[in-house]
Amino acid sequence: MRSGRRLAVDVGKVRVGLAISDFHAILASGLATVARAESAEQTAKDILAALAGEEVIEIYVGLPLNMSGGETASTADAISIAKALAALSPVEVRMIDERLTTVAATAALQSSGKNSKQSRPIIDQVAATVILEQAMELEKSSGGKPGKSLEQIDD
């Protein structure tokens, strides 16, 4: 397992959740929730501003797919944010299959006693945390980089 912090991004229509790992890629925790901007480029700039002062070795963006693995209405949106991040950041951006992450995040918040109204401001951060945990687990089990590169997504 490579050392270094990682950032995960859960792209929503209104908000973008961010989660970051520790240096040893053992723990994932919510970092921030960023409001969506008019453009993918501005949203990417806002994400990187929220990351200010943190050094990461990779950025993982959740790739929304339907249960059969096909694209959803949100797939192109997440890819556009990932491409904007890649254009502005020196670190590699990879796409991580995010099926069921929002379901897992919602269940985690409900089990902690939060209702949907209380969860709204942080649900995207929790979903990003789930994406990051999945990515770290994939890297630990496979020994390789998790998810797909943007070049693999374009194929």
Buried (B, 14 or more C-beta within 10 A) or exposed (E): EEEBBBBBBBBBEEBBBBBBBEEEBEEBEBBBBBEBBEEBBEBBBBBBEBBEEEEBBBBBBBBBBEEEEEEBEBBEBBBBBBBBBBEEBEBBBBBBBBBEBBEBBBEBBEEEEBEEEEBBEBBBBBBBBBBBBBBBEBBEEEEEBBBBBBEEBEE
